[in-house]
Amino acid sequence: MAFSVPANLEAEITELISHYPQKRSASLMILHAVQEHFGWISQEAVEWIAARLELQPINVYELVTFYPMFRREPAGKHVVKVCRTLSCALGGSHELHGHVCQKLGLDAHAHGLQTTADGKFSVEFVECLASCGTAPVMMCNEDFHQAVTAAKADEILGKCA
């Protein structure tokens, strides 16, 4: 495998595994750590994690494909997440998602992560971001934004440009 993990991430993973009675139980935490470091979960990463946990690659791959927070492709420098659950949908999140996609030249009807041709932005329509009372909400990387209008979204995207 050409995939390699830097020493600091390897140490973090070893520490994570030590907190569980069975190595397999650390699977989700390791996936989060690997994605946080690399930005996505490649097939090589799946195979590496499986070997590290003494599992078959399918045992890790099924987690990556089941949980929507794991990415199977690289994301842009700025990842925009727009909440699509009921409160946000009623608050205008579908229109907000459409606006953001149009602004970035992406397809508002496509499912899953979309990335601009220049790799600068990725947009995801995601499940609950846990702020139902301030809908619609979105995140840009780790920054959380409430009651986002089209104008506010333009301002947020502009700060990233």
C-alpha positions as CSV (number, residue, x, y, z in Angstrom):
1,M,0.0,0.0,0.0
2,A,1.3,3.5,-0.9
3,F,-0.9,5.0,1.9
4,S,1.1,6.2,4.9
5,V,0.1,7.8,8.1
6,P,2.4,10.4,9.7
7,A,3.8,9.6,13.2
8,N,1.5,12.1,15.0
9,L,-1.6,10.5,13.5
10,E,-0.3,7.0,14.2
11,A,0.2,8.0,17.8
12,E,-3.3,9.4,18.0
13,I,-4.8,6.3,16.5
14,T,-2.8,4.1,19.0
15,E,-4.2,6.2,21.8
16,L,-7.7,5.9,20.5
17,I,-7.5,2.1,20.2
18,S,-6.3,1.9,23.8
19,H,-9.6,3.3,25.0
20,Y,-11.6,0.3,23.8
21,P,-11.8,-3.3,24.9
22,Q,-11.7,-4.5,21.3
23,K,-9.8,-2.7,18.5
24,R,-12.9,-2.8,16.2
25,S,-14.7,-0.5,18.6
26,A,-12.4,2.3,17.7
27,S,-13.4,2.2,14.0
28,L,-15.5,5.3,13.9
29,M,-13.1,7.4,15.9
30,I,-10.2,6.4,13.7
31,L,-12.2,7.2,10.6
32,H,-12.9,10.7,12.0
33,A,-9.2,11.1,12.8
34,V,-8.1,10.0,9.3
35,Q,-10.7,12.2,7.6
36,E,-9.7,15.2,9.7
37,H,-6.1,14.7,8.7
38,F,-6.5,13.9,5.0
39,G,-9.8,15.5,4.3
40,W,-11.4,12.3,3.1
41,I,-11.3,8.5,3.3
42,S,-9.6,6.9,0.3
43,Q,-9.7,3.2,-0.5
44,E,-6.1,3.0,0.6
45,A,-7.1,4.6,4.0
46,V,-9.9,2.0,4.3
47,E,-7.4,-0.8,3.7
48,W,-4.8,0.7,6.1
49,I,-7.4,1.1,8.9
50,A,-8.7,-2.4,8.4
51,A,-5.2,-3.8,8.7
52,R,-4.5,-1.7,11.8
53,L,-7.7,-3.0,13.4
54,E,-7.2,-6.5,12.2
55,L,-10.4,-6.4,10.2
56,Q,-11.3,-7.0,6.6
57,P,-11.5,-3.9,4.4
58,I,-15.3,-4.4,3.9
59,N,-15.8,-4.0,7.7
60,V,-14.4,-0.4,7.4
61,Y,-15.8,0.3,4.0
62,E,-19.4,-0.4,5.2
63,L,-19.0,2.3,7.9
64,V,-17.6,4.8,5.4
65,T,-20.5,4.2,3.0
66,F,-23.2,4.1,5.7
67,Y,-22.4,7.3,7.6
68,P,-22.9,10.5,5.6
69,M,-20.3,12.4,7.5
70,F,-17.5,10.4,5.9
71,R,-16.3,11.6,2.5
72,R,-15.0,9.2,-0.2
73,E,-13.6,11.9,-2.3
74,P,-11.5,15.0,-1.6
75,A,-13.4,18.1,-0.6
76,G,-12.6,21.7,-1.5
77,K,-10.6,24.1,0.7
78,H,-13.9,25.6,2.0
79,V,-16.7,23.0,2.8
80,V,-20.2,24.6,2.9
81,K,-22.8,22.5,4.6
82,V,-26.5,23.5,4.4
83,C,-28.9,21.8,6.7
84,R,-31.9,20.1,5.0
85,T,-33.9,18.7,7.8
86,L,-37.5,19.8,8.5
87,S,-37.0,23.0,10.5
88,C,-34.4,24.3,8.1
89,A,-36.4,23.2,5.1
90,L,-39.4,25.1,6.4
91,G,-37.0,28.1,7.0
92,G,-35.8,28.1,3.4
93,S,-32.8,25.8,3.3
94,H,-33.7,24.4,-0.1
95,E,-33.6,27.9,-1.5
96,L,-30.4,28.7,0.3
97,H,-28.7,25.5,-1.0
98,G,-29.9,26.4,-4.5
99,H,-28.5,29.9,-4.2
100,V,-25.1,28.7,-2.9
101,C,-24.9,26.1,-5.7
102,Q,-25.9,28.7,-8.4
103,K,-23.3,31.2,-7.0
104,L,-20.6,28.5,-7.2
105,G,-21.7,27.0,-10.5
106,L,-22.8,23.7,-9.0
107,D,-26.0,21.6,-9.6
108,A,-28.5,22.4,-6.9
109,H,-30.3,19.1,-7.6
110,A,-27.3,16.8,-7.3
111,H,-26.9,14.6,-4.3
112,G,-23.8,14.4,-2.1
113,L,-20.7,16.5,-2.0
114,Q,-20.0,18.7,-5.0
115,T,-16.7,20.6,-5.6
116,T,-16.0,23.5,-7.8
117,A,-13.6,23.0,-10.7
118,D,-10.9,25.0,-9.0
119,G,-11.2,22.9,-5.8
120,K,-11.9,26.0,-3.7
121,F,-15.4,25.2,-2.5
122,S,-17.4,22.0,-1.8
123,V,-21.1,22.1,-1.0
124,E,-23.1,19.4,0.9
125,F,-26.8,19.3,1.7
126,V,-26.6,17.7,5.1
127,E,-28.8,16.4,7.9
128,C,-29.4,18.3,11.1
129,L,-26.9,20.9,12.2
130,A,-28.7,21.2,15.5
131,S,-30.0,24.8,15.5
132,C,-33.7,24.3,14.5
133,G,-34.8,27.5,16.1
134,T,-32.5,29.7,13.9
135,A,-33.2,28.1,10.5
136,P,-31.9,28.0,7.9
137,V,-28.4,27.2,9.1
138,M,-25.1,26.4,7.4
139,M,-21.5,25.8,8.2
140,C,-18.5,27.0,6.2
141,N,-15.6,24.7,7.4
142,E,-16.0,25.0,11.2
143,D,-17.8,28.3,11.3
144,F,-21.5,28.0,12.1
145,H,-24.0,30.5,10.7
146,Q,-27.7,30.9,11.7
147,A,-30.7,32.5,10.0
148,V,-28.7,32.6,6.7
149,T,-30.2,34.6,3.9
150,A,-29.0,34.7,0.3
151,A,-27.2,38.0,1.1
152,K,-25.6,36.5,4.2
153,A,-24.5,33.5,2.2
154,D,-22.9,35.7,-0.4
155,E,-21.0,37.6,2.4
156,I,-19.8,34.3,3.9
157,L,-18.6,33.0,0.6
158,G,-17.0,36.3,-0.2
159,K,-14.9,36.1,3.0
160,C,-13.5,32.8,1.7
161,A,-12.6,34.2,-1.7
